[in-house]
Amino acid sequence: MNARDEVRRLRAAAAEAWAATMGDVTSCALAKDGRSYPAGKYHEGRVAALGEWMRRLTPEADAAAARQVARGLAADWAARMPPGGGANRDWESYRAGGLAALDEPLPE
């Protein structure tokens, strides 16, 4: 399996974890309702970051190249400001999930 396929596999697993955490409610519905759900936002961040990572990889990318891309993305994610400029629990959980995903190990 190449690195891009491995990241795709990780993203699918993250999406399953997100769905299991959320049940039949979307993150957007919770946000509109005014409820905070950091566990769901964590998994949403994982899915988003893994999607970004996967899209930046070429089909030929090996694990070393993929790790380099992940390090650059992690720096971007760490520097991102929350929407509206103010930090909140959901945003921090979303970012933490993204950063954790970008640190996932890849087989050599």
Backbone as CSV, one residue per row, in Angstrom:
resi,resn,N_x,N_y,N_z,CA_x,CA_y,CA_z,C_x,C_y,C_z
1,MET,0.849,-1.182,0.000,0.000,0.000,0.000,0.890,1.239,0.000
2,ASN,0.606,2.204,-0.889,1.406,3.425,-0.897,0.927,4.378,0.202
3,ALA,1.674,5.434,0.418,1.379,6.346,1.519,0.014,7.013,1.360
4,ARG,-0.332,7.388,0.130,-1.623,8.045,-0.097,-2.771,7.102,0.256
5,ASP,-2.651,5.837,-0.129,-3.683,4.861,0.211,-3.763,4.647,1.726
6,GLU,-2.626,4.691,2.394,-2.619,4.534,3.853,-3.318,5.721,4.520
7,VAL,-3.062,6.932,4.045,-3.735,8.106,4.608,-5.236,8.017,4.319
8,ARG,-5.599,7.540,3.142,-7.018,7.348,2.813,-7.651,6.352,3.789
9,ARG,-6.942,5.278,4.122,-7.430,4.292,5.077,-7.607,4.919,6.464
10,LEU,-6.630,5.724,6.872,-6.723,6.413,8.161,-7.921,7.362,8.191
11,ARG,-8.162,8.042,7.074,-9.285,8.982,6.991,-10.613,8.230,7.105
12,ALA,-10.722,7.095,6.449,-11.953,6.300,6.540,-12.186,5.849,7.983
13,ALA,-11.130,5.429,8.667,-11.261,5.011,10.067,-11.658,6.195,10.943
14,ALA,-11.096,7.366,10.665,-11.450,8.567,11.434,-12.906,8.940,11.190
15,ALA,-13.376,8.806,9.967,-14.772,9.114,9.655,-15.711,8.150,10.381
16,GLU,-15.318,6.896,10.471,-16.127,5.922,11.215,-16.184,6.285,12.697
17,ALA,-15.048,6.693,13.257,-15.021,7.096,14.673,-15.876,8.333,14.897
18,TRP,-15.829,9.269,13.957,-16.635,10.490,14.047,-18.118,10.127,14.025
19,ALA,-18.512,9.284,13.080,-19.916,8.878,12.976,-20.370,8.145,14.239
20,ALA,-19.529,7.281,14.770,-19.877,6.549,15.984,-20.034,7.495,17.172
21,THR,-19.215,8.518,17.215,-19.276,9.482,18.315,-20.524,10.355,18.229
22,MET,-20.884,10.736,17.004,-21.987,11.679,16.814,-23.355,11.018,16.785
23,GLY,-23.408,9.720,16.502,-24.712,9.086,16.373,-25.422,9.621,15.144
24,ASP,-26.633,10.093,15.310,-27.391,10.596,14.161,-27.466,12.119,14.122
25,VAL,-26.554,12.796,14.817,-26.547,14.258,14.865,-25.288,14.770,14.187
26,THR,-25.416,15.799,13.366,-24.247,16.380,12.713,-23.610,17.438,13.612
27,SER,-22.345,17.698,13.378,-21.647,18.752,14.125,-22.325,20.096,13.906
28,CYS,-22.756,20.353,12.675,-23.415,21.631,12.365,-24.714,21.789,13.149
29,ALA,-25.483,20.706,13.263,-26.734,20.777,14.015,-26.469,21.092,15.481
30,LEU,-25.438,20.477,16.039,-25.096,20.769,17.431,-24.665,22.223,17.598
31,ALA,-23.857,22.710,16.669,-23.376,24.092,16.761,-24.533,25.080,16.664
32,LYS,-25.464,24.833,15.761,-26.618,25.726,15.600,-27.506,25.697,16.834
33,ASP,-27.503,24.567,17.513,-28.298,24.389,18.716,-27.616,25.013,19.934
34,GLY,-26.370,25.441,19.751,-25.639,26.063,20.839,-24.945,25.099,21.769
35,ARG,-24.984,23.820,21.432,-24.345,22.824,22.288,-22.895,22.614,21.863
36,SER,-22.047,22.385,22.820,-20.644,22.076,22.561,-20.473,20.572,22.633
37,TYR,-19.692,20.027,21.698,-19.437,18.595,21.713,-17.996,18.355,21.275
38,PRO,-17.045,18.586,22.183,-15.630,18.491,21.829,-15.213,17.136,21.266
39,ALA,-15.786,16.038,21.739,-15.390,14.723,21.221,-15.716,14.614,19.737
40,GLY,-16.877,15.103,19.347,-17.252,15.087,17.937,-16.362,15.999,17.113
41,LYS,-16.055,17.171,17.641,-15.193,18.112,16.913,-13.777,17.563,16.770
42,TYR,-13.307,16.806,17.755,-11.990,16.183,17.670,-11.935,15.261,16.451
43,HIS,-12.927,14.394,16.323,-12.952,13.453,15.201,-13.176,14.182,13.882
44,GLU,-13.971,15.229,13.895,-14.168,16.028,12.681,-12.834,16.640,12.237
45,GLY,-12.060,17.138,13.184,-10.740,17.688,12.868,-9.813,16.636,12.286
46,ARG,-9.867,15.422,12.822,-9.053,14.320,12.280,-9.407,14.071,10.818
47,VAL,-10.701,13.973,10.533,-11.146,13.711,9.160,-10.700,14.837,8.235
48,ALA,-10.868,16.071,8.671,-10.492,17.220,7.838,-8.991,17.233,7.547
49,ALA,-8.184,17.042,8.576,-6.726,17.073,8.387,-6.252,15.919,7.510
50,LEU,-6.807,14.735,7.722,-6.409,13.596,6.896,-6.834,13.795,5.449
51,GLY,-7.955,14.445,5.235,-8.376,14.770,3.872,-7.416,15.739,3.210
52,GLU,-7.008,16.766,3.934,-6.012,17.713,3.394,-4.718,16.992,3.070
53,TRP,-4.288,16.153,3.986,-3.032,15.412,3.806,-3.120,14.522,2.569
54,MET,-4.199,13.787,2.457,-4.365,12.870,1.329,-4.357,13.630,-0.007
55,ARG,-5.043,14.759,-0.055,-5.114,15.531,-1.301,-3.766,16.104,-1.716
56,ARG,-2.882,16.310,-0.775,-1.559,16.868,-1.100,-0.534,15.817,-1.513
57,LEU,-0.899,14.551,-1.370,0.041,13.483,-1.711,-0.170,13.008,-3.143
58,THR,0.916,12.742,-3.815,0.835,12.115,-5.126,0.692,10.613,-4.925
59,PRO,0.177,9.913,-5.914,0.064,8.457,-5.776,1.418,7.777,-5.554
60,GLU,2.503,8.413,-5.987,3.834,7.825,-5.857,4.505,8.141,-4.524
61,ALA,3.894,8.959,-3.699,4.534,9.392,-2.449,4.847,8.202,-1.550
62,ASP,6.061,8.198,-1.021,6.422,7.171,-0.050,6.194,7.732,1.354
63,ALA,6.456,6.905,2.368,6.199,7.311,3.754,7.010,8.547,4.142
64,ALA,8.261,8.636,3.701,9.102,9.785,4.058,8.530,11.076,3.465
65,ALA,8.119,11.024,2.208,7.529,12.209,1.576,6.215,12.581,2.258
66,ALA,5.426,11.572,2.602,4.154,11.823,3.269,4.363,12.467,4.634
67,ARG,5.368,12.012,5.377,5.653,12.604,6.690,6.056,14.071,6.541
68,GLN,6.813,14.381,5.499,7.222,15.772,5.263,5.996,16.649,4.993
69,VAL,5.087,16.160,4.184,3.850,16.892,3.916,3.062,17.072,5.216
70,ALA,2.988,16.020,6.016,2.247,16.092,7.280,2.855,17.115,8.225
71,ARG,4.180,17.183,8.275,4.823,18.170,9.156,4.466,19.595,8.727
72,GLY,4.471,19.855,7.430,4.085,21.184,6.943,2.642,21.511,7.262
73,LEU,1.763,20.543,7.054,0.354,20.754,7.385,0.154,20.961,8.883
74,ALA,0.876,20.210,9.693,0.753,20.362,11.144,1.145,21.775,11.570
75,ALA,2.173,22.314,10.957,2.566,23.695,11.270,1.445,24.660,10.884
76,ASP,0.816,24.420,9.737,-0.317,25.258,9.314,-1.473,25.146,10.306
77,TRP,-1.796,23.900,10.696,-2.900,23.689,11.623,-2.615,24.338,12.981
78,ALA,-1.391,24.245,13.446,-1.042,24.825,14.746,-1.163,26.344,14.724
79,ALA,-0.918,26.947,13.568,-0.939,28.406,13.452,-2.321,28.969,13.132
80,ARG,-3.258,28.149,12.768,-4.587,28.629,12.382,-5.302,29.275,13.558
81,MET,-5.937,30.374,13.234,-6.747,31.063,14.241,-8.179,30.550,14.144
82,PRO,-8.861,30.479,15.261,-10.252,30.026,15.228,-11.124,31.017,14.465
83,PRO,-12.183,30.527,13.848,-13.112,31.441,13.178,-13.611,32.489,14.152
84,GLY,-13.640,33.717,13.729,-14.081,34.797,14.598,-13.004,35.307,15.533
85,GLY,-11.843,34.656,15.539,-10.711,35.128,16.318,-10.666,34.703,17.772
86,GLY,-11.763,34.196,18.307,-11.759,33.807,19.718,-11.707,32.308,19.892
87,ALA,-10.830,31.847,20.736,-10.693,30.411,20.980,-11.913,29.893,21.739
88,ASN,-12.266,28.658,21.469,-13.315,27.998,22.236,-13.020,26.509,22.295
89,ARG,-13.748,25.828,23.138,-13.498,24.406,23.386,-13.636,23.558,22.126
90,ASP,-14.662,23.825,21.330,-14.862,23.042,20.117,-13.728,23.271,19.129
91,TRP,-13.310,24.522,18.972,-12.211,24.813,18.053,-10.929,24.137,18.510
92,GLU,-10.632,24.217,19.782,-9.416,23.587,20.295,-9.465,22.067,20.109
93,SER,-10.640,21.473,20.300,-10.788,20.033,20.078,-10.610,19.683,18.608
94,TYR,-11.177,20.498,17.725,-11.049,20.292,16.279,-9.578,20.339,15.871
95,ARG,-8.894,21.377,16.331,-7.464,21.523,16.001,-6.642,20.384,16.604
96,ALA,-6.937,19.997,17.832,-6.204,18.893,18.461,-6.395,17.596,17.669
97,GLY,-7.599,17.343,17.189,-7.841,16.162,16.368,-7.051,16.208,15.072
98,GLY,-7.018,17.370,14.444,-6.242,17.522,13.214,-4.763,17.302,13.439
99,LEU,-4.249,17.869,14.497,-2.823,17.705,14.796,-2.486,16.256,15.136
100,ALA,-3.374,15.593,15.866,-3.146,14.174,16.182,-3.142,13.336,14.906
101,ALA,-4.051,13.636,14.004,-4.127,12.874,12.746,-2.876,13.051,11.909
102,LEU,-2.332,14.244,11.916,-1.139,14.518,11.116,0.114,13.893,11.721
103,ASP,-0.031,13.324,12.911,1.070,12.636,13.571,0.892,11.120,13.542
104,GLU,-0.107,10.655,12.782,-0.354,9.209,12.669,0.850,8.518,12.053
105,PRO,1.232,7.373,12.581,2.355,6.637,11.979,1.959,6.005,10.641
106,LEU,2.901,5.976,9.738,2.704,5.321,8.446,3.698,4.180,8.324
107,PRO,3.260,3.068,7.766,4.223,1.972,7.564,5.283,2.378,6.553
108,GLU,6.485,1.956,6.780,7.605,2.298,5.871,7.535,1.525,4.601
